[in-house]
Amino acid sequence: MTRHEIFFGWKVAWVAFAVAAFAFGIGFYGPPVFLQTLHVTRGWPISTISAAITTHFLCSALIVANLPEIHRRFGIATVTNTGVALTALGIIAWAGTRQPWQIFPAALLTGAGYGVTNAAAINAMVSRWFDRDQPKALSLALNGASIGGVVFAPLWVFLIAHLGFAAATLTVAIGLVALVWPLAIRFLRPSPAGLGLAPDGRAATAISPQTPEATLRRRELLRDRRFITISAAFALGLFAQIGLFTHLLVRLSPELGASGAAAAISLATVSAVAGRTLLGWFIGDRDRRLAASANFLVQTAGVLLLTFGNAVALLALGCVLFGLGVGNVTSLPPLIAQKEFPRGDVGTVFALVTAINQAVFALAPAVFGLLRDATASYDLPFAIAAAAYFVAAIIIFSGRTRRHARA
């Protein structure tokens, strides 16, 4: 690599940014809009649609648990493009539903697509190219997830309002395939070894060219206190986060209107970009568990405002505080794992954390929907979300005394 040539790993990080923008814009920020659209246009119960969204995330969790093996067998580029195709077919199927049961097969398609393009997949794309600069690179790539929210939350509302649900999903599906497939083929197929490079752009001869082998099995991780505290804390945090995002548009619409509520969600995601960028640039070797605990506490304060506030200013502040931590809930687990586990085990740790987290937070849309239908209010489910964030802060903080340096 010449002195002025851009390290290929940074190009991969930008491609991962684009993949994350579409993956989260469709697979994470899309379901709340689908919930609102199907509830209003079809008259289907919120609890039923929420159960389909839970199916979407459960399907994703099953795939993520085996994502490292899937990547090793088929390659990151092929797996990514397969996920893109499944996502495109899935959202078209969501819009084509005429009976409530039909949204469940559609949810299986979008769940499978999201499972191979979500945060664990983004980490896999980026992590093999970086070591010292991994926090910055991962922050850049995962900021695509937040940009996906900024763009797609209002875009979905606009397209559905002006084109209809079916035409809106077809438009997004075509754009997804046309943009992501070529990028994946060009930038996700090469490996550092294949280009004669090592992490961070060093010459491959500067370090051992061999990829570190995994040393811990999944059953060993399930008994490891480091893993347990990471997984439990972020499972609670993501349970709250998924439940909130799924129902936030419906929750805010009475006070802000549909467009205003979509703008509020965009405000939260803009805040997520700011929060994740600050973390990526300033975390360095600082205590990552302490940062995670503080992150959860900030979100606790934001959700309390969203629970009990009714003025526009309070709801906006709640979205900002909640949003500041949103991106870091997906960025921090691999960064903590990078410090506490051997390099060869980090991918397995993060994939298993992500799978467990998704199995837990997949229940959130259905639970929030049932509580909302039972109480005719979002006060109880949103208060539960605030409590979940607070408990998560305690759990992740409790692991500080037993932290292990990365081998």
N, C-alpha and C positions, 0 to 999 in steps of 0.2 A: 504494500500500500504506500503510495507516494505521500509526501509530507502534506500536500494540500487536498488529497483525495478524502472524500467523506467516508468514514467507516461504514461498511455495509450494514452493521448492526443497527445504526441509527435509521437507515432506510427501512429495515424490518420493523423498528419501533413505530415509525410513521404508518406503515401498512397495518400493523396491529391496532393503531389508533383508529384507522378507517374501519377495520373489522369490528372493533368494539363499538364504534358509533352506530353501525347498522345493527349489530347483535343486540345491544341494549336498547337502542331506539325502537326496535321491533319486539324483542323477546322480553324486555323488562318494562319499558314505558308504553308499549302497545296494549297489553292486557287491561290496564285501567280504562283506556279509551274504549276498548271493545266492550268492557263491562257497562260503561255508561251508554254506549250506542245500542247494544242489544237490549238493555233494560228499558230504554226510552222507545225504541222503534218496534221491538217485538213484545214488550210488556212482560218479559220473563223475570222471575224473582232474582234479586241480587244474590241470594244464597246459592242458587243453582249455577249461575254464571261464575260465581266465586269458586265453586267446587271444580268447575272446568279449569279455571286458572290454577288451582291447586294441582290438578292432574298435569298441567303443563310443566310446573316446577318439579313435581315428583319424577316425571319421565326424565327431565333434565338431570336430576340428582343421580338416577340409576346409571346414566351414561357417564357422568363426570367421575364417578367412583372408579371407572375403568379407563379413563381417558389416557393416562400414560401408556398403557398397553396398546390401546387403539392407535395412538400416534406412532409407537414403535413399529407396529405391524403395517400400517398403511401410509404413514407419512403425514406431516402436519398440513401440507398443501391440499392433498386429496381429501383428508378428513374435513378441513375447513370448507372446501367447495361442496362437499356432500351436505354439510350442515346448512350452507347457503341455499341449496336446492330444496331441502326439506322445509326450511323456514318460508321460502317463497310459496311453496305449495300449501303450507299450513295456513298462512294468513288469508290466502284466497279461499280456503275451505271455511275459515271462520266467517267470512263475509257471505258465503253461500249457504249458511245454515238456515233451515226453515222450521226445524223442530229442536227443542232444547237438547235432546240426546246427541244431536249431530255435532255440537261444539266439543264433545269429548274426544272423538277421533281427530278433529282438527287440532285439539290441544296436544295430542300425542305427536303430531307432526311438528308443530312449533316447539314443543318441549325437546324433541330429539335434535332439532336444528340449534336451539339455544344451548343445549348441553355440550356441543362441540365447538361453540364460538364464544362462550362466556369467559369469566375472569380466569379460570384455570387454564383455558386454552390460550388466552392472551399472555399469561405468565409463561406458558410453554414456548410460545413464539419468541419471546424476548429474552428469557433467562439464559438460554444457551449462548447468547452473544455478549453477556455482560457479567461482571463480578463487582468490581469497585463502583461502577456507575449504574448498578442495577436499580437502586432507588429512583434515580432520575429517569432512567429509561422506562421503568415500569409505571412511574407517575405519568410520563408522557403518553404511553400507550393506553393506560386506563382512563386518562382524561377523555379519550374518545367515548367512553361510556357516558360520561357526564354531558359531553357535547351532543351525544345522541338524545339525551333528555331535553336539552335546550332546543334542538332542532325538531325532534319528532313529536314531542308533546303538543306543541301548537300546530305542527304540520298535519298530524293525524286529524285533529279537530277541523282544520281548514279544508283538507281534502275530502273528508267525509261530508262536511256541510255543503261543499260546492259540486262534488262529483258523485256522491253516494258511497256507501260502504264498499260495494263490490268494485267499482272503478278505482277507488282510493287504494285498496289492497293490491289490485293488479298493477297500478302505477308504481307503488313501492316495491313490489316483487320484481318487476322488470329492472328498476334502477339498482336494486340489490345485486342481482345476478350480473348485470352488465358492468358494474363497477368493481365488485369484489373478486369475481372469478379471475380476471386477468392479473390483478395485483397478487393474488395468492400464488398463481402459477409462476410469476416472475420473481417474487421476493421470498416466498416461504419454502420453496424447494431447496435452495442452496443451504449448506451447513457451514459453520466456521472452518471445520477441518477441510472441507472441499475447496474452500477459498484460500487455504493456507493461513488462516487467522486463528487467534486465540481470543478469549474474552477481553472486551474493552479495546480491541483493535491491535493488540500486541502481535508480534510475529509468533507463529505457532511454535517455533523452536525455543521461545523464551520460557515456556512452561511445558509440562508433560502434555503430549497431544491426546492422551487417552481421556475419555469422558469418565468422571468418577462414578463408581458403581454404587448402587443403593445397598445399604447395610442393614436397614431396619425393615422388618415385615409389618404388614398392616396390623396383625394381632398384637405385635409388640408395641406399636404406636398407641393402640387403644388402652394400654396399661401405663403409658408414659405420662407423668404429671404435666410435663410441658405441653404435650399434645392435647391433653384433656382440658387444660385451662384455656388454651387458644380456641379449641373447637367449641367448648361450651359458651364462652363469652361471645364469640362471633356468631354462633347459631342464634343466641338470644337477640343480638343486635340486628341480624338480618331478618329474623322473624318479625321484629318490630318494623324494620325498614320496608320489607315487602308488603306487609299488611297496610302500612301507611300509604305507600305509593299506589297500591292497587285501588284504594278507596279515597285518596286525597282529592281527586277531581270531583267525585260525588259529594264529598264532605264540604268542599269550598264553594261549589256552584251556587247554593242558596244565597250566600253573602256576596260572591264576586261575579256570578254568571259563568257560563261555560267558557267563554274566551278569557275572562279574568282568572278563572281557576287554572286554565292551561298556562297562562302567563305566570301565575304563582308557582306552578310546578317548574317552569323554566327558570324562575328566580332561584328556586332551590338547587337546580342543577348547575346554574352559573356559580352559585356559592360552593357547590361540590368541586368544580374545577379549581376555584381559588384555594379551597382547603387542601385538596390533593397536591396541587402545585407547591404550596408552601411546605407541606410535609416532605415531598420528594427532594426539595432543594436544601432543607435545613435539618432533616433528621440526622444525617451523618451517622456517627457512632453513639448518638444519644440514646437514652433508655426508651426503647420502642414500646415496651409494655406500659410505661408511664404515659407516653403519648397516646396510646390506645385508650387508656382509662380516662384521660382528659377529654378525648374525642367523644366518648360515650356520654360524659357528663354534659358537654355542650349540647348534644342532641337531646338529652333528657329535658333541658330547659326549653329547647325549641318545641318539642312535642307537647309540653305542658301548655305553652301558648296556643298551639293549634287545637288543643283539647278544650280549653276554657275561654279562649279569646273569641270575640265576635266583631271587633273593629278591624277595619282594613289594615291599619298600621300594625296592630298586634299580630294579625295573621301573616303579614309580610315579614315581620321580624321572626316569627316562628319558623317560616319557610327558610329564612337565611340561616338561623342557628341549626335547624335540622339539616339543611343542605351542606353546611360546612363540613359535617362529618360523614356525609353519605359516601363520597368517593374513598375516604380512608378506611371504611369498613371492608372494602375489597382489597385495598392496597396494603394494609398493615399485616394481615396474616402471613403472606410470603416473606415480607421484610423481617418479621419476628422469627419465622422459621429459618431464614438465611443466617441469623445470628446464633440460633440455638441448636441447629442440627447440622450434620455433615452435608457438604455440598451435594453429594450424590443422592441424598434423601429428601432434599427440599421439594422437588417436584412431586414425589409421592405424598409427602406431608400435606402440601397445599391441595393436591387433588382430593385426598381423603377428607381434609377439612371442608373443602368446598362441597363434596358430596353429602357429608353429614349435615352441613349447614342447609343445603337445599332440601334435604329430606325433612328438616325441621321447619324451615321457613315456607316450604310448599303448603303447609297447613294454614299459614297466616291468612291468605285471602278468604278461605272458607270459614275460618274461625271469626274473622272480623265481620264477614257477611252475615253469619248466623247471629252474632251478638247485635249487629245493627238491626236486623229484622226483628229480633226478639225484644229489643228495647226502643226501637224506632228512633235511635239516636246513635251518634258516634262517640259520645262521651266515654262510655265504658271501654270499648276497644282501644281508643286512643290513650286512655289512662293506663291500660295494661301495657301498651307500647312504651310509655314513659317509664313504667316500673321495670320493664325488661331491659331498657338501656341502663338504668341505674344499677341493676344487679350485674349486668355485663361488665360495668366499670369496676365493680368490686372483684369479680372473678379474675379478670385479666391482671388487675393490680396484685392479687394474691400470689401470682406466680413469680413475682420479681425476685424473691429471696432465693429461688432455686434455678435462676437463669443459667443457661449453659452457653459458653462461647461456641461459635461455629467452628467445627474442626477444619 
